Amino acid sequence: MAVTERGRAVHLSARTHPRSRGIVLGGVAAGVLLAVLWSYEFVDHVIGDNVANTLLGHDAKSTAIGGTVAGLVFAFVSGLAGTFTACNIAMAAAVGPMSQAGGTGATRAGLRVLLRPVGWLTVGMVAVAATYGFVGVLLGDRLPQLSTGTVGGLPVRLVQSMVVFGVIGLAFVYLGLAALGTLPDPFAHRPVARVVVLGALVGGFLIGRPYPLFNKLFHWAVDTGNPLYGAGAFVLQSLGNIAIVAALFALVIVVTRGRFVQWLAASPARTAAVTGALLIALGVFMVVYWDVRLPAMFGYGWFPTMPYNG
């Protein structure tokens, strides 16, 4: 941000701003705490499985996918059911940047405030999801994600998860630090580009996702032998993943009559704080959960657990 000192514009870097340092430390602490408290059994099975079973009207895991239409429906429903899994929850970090991407004057145009940022997020996400679905069907069982093997006691598919989510988590952290001014920001004054890239990172979640229902969908897509089915199914899976967050974003816009966006836009420092805090917290969560806690479950190192998630 900038202040005027004797008529000169002076840039205040987050490196010299105590408040920004506090946001960084708070984000890191929140991310680590979330990784400690997280219960994959609750979100994957209690929430995810029950949502999928209810919407499909049968046991989503045990019932075979019967045909193309059923497969595409399964893709969207399983994506919706996986909204709050550890391989998807970090997309909530996009809420802050989406609030910036409504365009100049958009705070008075409710529909534009809603559709424009969600649309740009979807563009980045669909591009990655469709590409991976297409290529994934062509590669099939050669992908580690579909392997049933192990390496050093770790399932091969989880090794892919660790690499992918570790990289995406670090990207989130970088973008968060950049939003606060601590690191160079490649998207300074380019809020739309920031949202598109975040959408691409959200689409990249599929590349590492070990979620059982997604694994079933992936095998179905490969079995069809049609890469276009794979592309379509993965796009629908991703759309299901963001549906609830997009709905919540819409609800905030409608309930506050755009005042939430106005409140953020009124202060660049406030916008940076919200964006940076969310990106750092959820980026740290991804790195700690997938690259520290997960290996500890297989005897590689130690990580604290709670009585309900040990």
C-alpha positions as CSV (number, residue, x, y, z in Angstrom):
1,M,0.0,0.0,0.0
2,A,1.2,3.6,-0.2
3,V,1.1,6.8,1.9
4,T,1.9,10.3,1.0
5,E,5.0,11.9,2.6
6,R,5.6,15.6,1.6
7,G,3.8,15.0,-1.7
8,R,5.7,11.8,-2.5
9,A,4.2,8.3,-2.8
10,V,5.9,6.0,-0.5
11,H,5.4,2.2,-0.8
12,L,5.1,0.3,2.4
13,S,6.3,-3.3,2.0
14,A,4.9,-6.1,4.1
15,R,8.5,-6.8,5.1
16,T,8.4,-3.7,7.2
17,H,4.8,-3.9,8.4
18,P,4.3,-5.6,11.8
19,R,0.7,-6.3,10.9
20,S,1.6,-8.3,7.8
21,R,4.1,-10.4,9.8
22,G,1.3,-11.1,12.3
23,I,-0.9,-12.3,9.4
24,V,1.8,-14.6,8.1
25,L,2.4,-16.1,11.5
26,G,-1.3,-16.4,12.2
27,G,-1.9,-18.1,8.8
28,V,0.9,-20.6,9.4
29,A,-0.4,-21.4,12.9
30,A,-3.9,-21.8,11.6
31,G,-2.7,-24.2,8.8
32,V,-0.8,-26.4,11.2
33,L,-3.6,-26.5,13.7
34,L,-6.1,-27.5,10.9
35,A,-3.8,-30.3,9.9
36,V,-3.7,-31.6,13.5
37,L,-7.4,-31.4,14.0
38,W,-8.5,-32.7,10.6
39,S,-10.4,-36.0,10.5
40,Y,-10.3,-37.6,7.1
41,E,-12.6,-40.4,8.2
42,F,-15.3,-37.9,9.2
43,V,-15.2,-35.7,6.0
44,D,-14.5,-38.6,3.6
45,H,-16.9,-41.2,5.0
46,V,-19.4,-39.6,7.3
47,I,-20.0,-36.5,5.1
48,G,-18.8,-37.6,1.7
49,D,-20.2,-41.1,1.5
50,N,-23.6,-40.1,3.0
51,V,-24.0,-37.1,0.6
52,A,-23.1,-39.3,-2.4
53,N,-25.4,-42.2,-1.3
54,T,-28.3,-39.8,-0.6
55,L,-28.1,-38.0,-4.0
56,L,-27.5,-41.1,-6.0
57,G,-30.1,-43.2,-4.2
58,H,-27.7,-46.2,-3.7
59,D,-24.3,-47.1,-2.2
60,A,-21.9,-45.0,-4.3
61,K,-18.9,-47.2,-3.6
62,S,-20.3,-50.7,-4.2
63,T,-22.8,-50.0,-7.0
64,A,-21.3,-50.3,-10.5
65,I,-21.5,-47.2,-12.8
66,G,-23.9,-48.3,-15.5
67,G,-23.4,-46.3,-18.7
68,T,-22.3,-42.9,-19.8
69,V,-25.1,-40.8,-18.4
70,A,-24.7,-42.6,-15.0
71,G,-21.0,-42.0,-15.1
72,L,-21.4,-38.3,-15.7
73,V,-24.0,-38.0,-13.0
74,F,-21.7,-39.9,-10.7
75,A,-18.8,-37.5,-11.6
76,F,-20.7,-34.4,-10.5
77,V,-22.3,-36.0,-7.4
78,S,-18.9,-37.4,-6.2
79,G,-17.4,-34.0,-6.7
80,L,-20.1,-32.4,-4.6
81,A,-19.6,-35.0,-2.0
82,G,-15.9,-34.4,-1.9
83,T,-16.2,-30.7,-1.3
84,F,-14.8,-30.8,2.2
85,T,-12.2,-33.5,1.8
86,A,-8.5,-32.7,2.6
87,C,-7.8,-32.7,-1.2
88,N,-10.3,-30.0,-1.9
89,I,-11.0,-27.8,1.2
90,A,-8.1,-25.5,0.2
91,M,-10.2,-24.1,-2.6
92,A,-11.9,-21.9,0.0
93,A,-8.8,-19.7,-0.3
94,A,-10.2,-18.5,-3.6
95,V,-12.9,-16.5,-1.9
96,G,-10.7,-13.5,-1.2
97,P,-9.3,-13.3,-4.7
98,M,-12.7,-13.8,-6.3
99,S,-14.0,-10.8,-4.4
100,Q,-11.3,-8.7,-6.2
101,A,-12.2,-10.0,-9.7
102,G,-15.6,-8.5,-10.0
103,G,-14.3,-5.6,-12.1
104,T,-14.4,-1.8,-11.6
105,G,-17.7,-0.6,-10.3
106,A,-19.0,-4.2,-10.0
107,T,-20.1,-3.6,-6.4
108,R,-23.2,-2.0,-7.8
109,A,-23.9,-4.8,-10.3
110,G,-24.8,-7.8,-8.2
111,L,-25.0,-10.3,-11.0
112,R,-21.6,-9.2,-12.4
113,V,-20.1,-9.4,-8.9
114,L,-21.2,-13.0,-8.7
115,L,-20.8,-14.4,-12.2
116,R,-17.5,-12.8,-13.3
117,P,-15.1,-14.1,-10.6
118,V,-16.8,-17.5,-10.5
119,G,-16.6,-17.7,-14.3
120,W,-12.8,-16.9,-14.3
121,L,-12.2,-19.4,-11.6
122,T,-14.1,-22.0,-13.6
123,V,-12.0,-21.2,-16.8
124,G,-8.7,-22.1,-15.1
125,M,-10.2,-25.1,-13.4
126,V,-11.9,-26.6,-16.5
127,A,-8.8,-26.2,-18.6
128,V,-6.7,-28.4,-16.2
129,A,-9.5,-30.9,-15.4
130,A,-10.4,-31.5,-19.0
131,T,-6.7,-31.9,-20.0
132,Y,-6.0,-34.3,-17.2
133,G,-9.1,-36.3,-17.9
134,F,-8.3,-36.7,-21.5
135,V,-4.6,-37.6,-20.9
136,G,-5.5,-39.8,-17.9
137,V,-7.7,-42.1,-20.0
138,L,-4.9,-42.4,-22.6
139,L,-2.3,-43.3,-20.0
140,G,-4.6,-45.5,-17.9
141,D,-2.9,-47.8,-15.4
142,R,0.5,-46.3,-16.2
143,L,-0.5,-43.4,-13.9
144,P,0.7,-43.8,-10.3
145,Q,-2.7,-42.5,-9.2
146,L,-4.4,-45.7,-10.4
147,S,-1.7,-48.1,-9.1
148,T,-2.4,-50.6,-6.4
149,G,1.3,-51.0,-5.6
150,T,3.4,-49.7,-2.8
151,V,6.9,-48.2,-2.4
152,G,8.6,-48.3,1.0
153,G,5.3,-49.2,2.6
154,L,3.5,-46.2,1.0
155,P,0.8,-46.7,-1.6
156,V,2.1,-45.4,-4.9
157,R,-1.1,-43.4,-5.5
158,L,-0.5,-41.6,-2.2
159,V,3.1,-40.7,-3.2
160,Q,1.6,-38.9,-6.2
161,S,-0.8,-37.2,-3.8
162,M,2.1,-36.0,-1.6
163,V,4.0,-34.6,-4.5
164,V,1.0,-32.9,-6.2
165,F,-0.6,-31.4,-3.0
166,G,2.8,-30.4,-1.6
167,V,3.5,-28.4,-4.8
168,I,0.1,-26.8,-4.9
169,G,0.3,-26.0,-1.2
170,L,3.6,-24.2,-1.7
171,A,2.1,-22.3,-4.7
172,F,-0.8,-21.2,-2.4
173,V,1.7,-20.0,0.3
174,Y,3.7,-18.1,-2.3
175,L,0.5,-16.4,-3.6
176,G,-0.5,-15.5,-0.1
177,L,2.9,-14.0,0.7
178,A,2.8,-12.1,-2.6
179,A,-0.6,-10.7,-1.8
180,L,0.8,-9.3,1.4
181,G,3.8,-7.9,-0.4
182,T,6.4,-10.1,1.3
183,L,7.4,-11.6,-2.1
184,P,7.1,-10.3,-5.6
185,D,3.5,-10.5,-6.8
186,P,3.2,-11.7,-10.4
187,F,-0.5,-10.7,-10.3
188,A,-0.2,-7.2,-8.9
189,H,-3.1,-5.2,-10.4
190,R,-4.2,-8.3,-12.3
191,P,-6.9,-9.8,-10.1
192,V,-8.6,-11.7,-12.9
193,A,-5.3,-13.5,-13.7
194,R,-4.9,-14.4,-10.1
195,V,-8.3,-16.0,-10.0
196,V,-7.7,-18.0,-13.2
197,V,-4.4,-19.3,-11.8
198,L,-6.2,-20.3,-8.6
199,G,-8.8,-22.1,-10.7
200,A,-6.0,-24.0,-12.5
201,L,-4.6,-25.0,-9.1
202,V,-8.1,-26.2,-8.0
203,G,-8.3,-28.2,-11.2
204,G,-4.9,-29.6,-10.3
205,F,-6.4,-31.2,-7.2
206,L,-7.6,-34.0,-9.4
207,I,-4.1,-34.9,-10.3
208,G,-3.4,-35.9,-6.7
209,R,-6.8,-36.8,-5.4
210,P,-6.9,-40.2,-3.6
211,Y,-10.6,-39.9,-2.7
212,P,-12.2,-43.4,-3.2
213,L,-15.1,-42.1,-5.2
214,F,-12.9,-40.2,-7.5
215,N,-10.7,-43.3,-7.9
216,K,-13.8,-45.2,-8.9
217,L,-14.7,-42.5,-11.4
218,F,-11.2,-42.5,-12.8
219,H,-11.2,-46.3,-13.3
220,W,-14.6,-46.1,-15.0
221,A,-13.3,-43.4,-17.4
222,V,-10.3,-45.5,-18.3
223,D,-12.4,-48.6,-18.8
224,T,-14.5,-46.6,-21.4
225,G,-11.4,-46.1,-23.4
226,N,-12.8,-42.7,-24.6
227,P,-10.6,-39.7,-23.6
228,L,-13.6,-37.4,-24.2
229,Y,-15.5,-39.2,-21.5
230,G,-12.6,-38.7,-19.2
231,A,-12.4,-35.0,-20.0
232,G,-16.1,-34.5,-19.5
233,A,-16.2,-36.6,-16.3
234,F,-13.3,-34.7,-14.8
235,V,-14.8,-31.3,-15.6
236,L,-18.1,-32.3,-13.9
237,Q,-16.1,-33.6,-10.9
238,S,-14.4,-30.2,-10.6
239,L,-17.7,-28.3,-11.0
240,G,-19.1,-30.4,-8.2
241,N,-16.1,-29.6,-6.1
242,I,-16.7,-25.8,-6.4
243,A,-20.5,-25.8,-6.4
244,I,-20.9,-25.3,-2.6
245,V,-18.1,-22.7,-2.3
246,A,-19.6,-20.8,-5.3
247,A,-23.0,-21.0,-3.7
248,L,-21.7,-19.6,-0.4
249,F,-19.9,-16.8,-2.2
250,A,-23.2,-16.0,-4.0
251,L,-25.1,-16.1,-0.7
252,V,-22.6,-13.6,0.9
253,I,-23.0,-11.3,-2.1
254,V,-26.8,-11.5,-2.0
255,V,-27.3,-11.2,1.8
256,T,-24.9,-8.3,2.1
257,R,-26.2,-6.7,-1.2
258,G,-22.7,-6.4,-2.4
259,R,-21.4,-4.7,0.8
260,F,-18.9,-7.5,1.4
261,V,-17.1,-6.7,-1.8
262,Q,-17.4,-3.0,-1.1
263,W,-15.9,-3.5,2.3
264,L,-12.9,-5.3,0.8
265,A,-12.5,-2.9,-2.0
266,A,-12.5,0.1,0.3
267,S,-9.1,-0.9,1.7
268,P,-6.3,-2.5,-0.3
269,A,-4.6,-3.4,2.9
270,R,-7.8,-5.2,4.1
271,T,-8.1,-7.1,0.8
272,A,-4.5,-8.1,1.0
273,A,-4.9,-9.3,4.5
274,V,-8.0,-11.5,3.8
275,T,-6.4,-12.9,0.6
276,G,-3.0,-13.5,2.1
277,A,-4.3,-15.1,5.4
278,L,-6.6,-17.6,3.5
279,L,-3.9,-18.6,1.0
280,I,-1.2,-19.0,3.6
281,A,-3.4,-20.9,6.1
282,L,-4.8,-23.4,3.5
283,G,-1.5,-23.7,1.7
284,V,0.3,-24.6,4.9
285,F,-2.4,-27.0,5.7
286,M,-1.9,-28.8,2.4
287,V,1.8,-29.1,2.9
288,V,1.7,-30.2,6.5
289,Y,-1.2,-32.6,6.0
290,W,0.0,-34.3,2.9
291,D,3.8,-34.2,3.4
292,V,4.1,-34.5,7.2
293,R,1.0,-36.0,8.7
294,L,0.4,-38.5,5.9
295,P,3.9,-40.0,5.9
296,A,3.7,-40.2,9.7
297,M,0.7,-42.5,9.3
298,F,3.0,-45.0,7.6
299,G,5.8,-44.8,10.0
300,Y,7.8,-42.0,8.4
301,G,8.4,-39.5,11.2
302,W,5.9,-38.4,13.9
303,F,2.9,-36.1,13.9
304,P,0.5,-35.3,16.7
305,T,-3.0,-36.7,16.5
306,M,-6.3,-36.2,18.3
307,P,-8.3,-39.0,20.1
308,Y,-10.8,-39.0,17.2
309,N,-8.3,-39.0,14.2
310,G,-5.3,-41.1,15.4
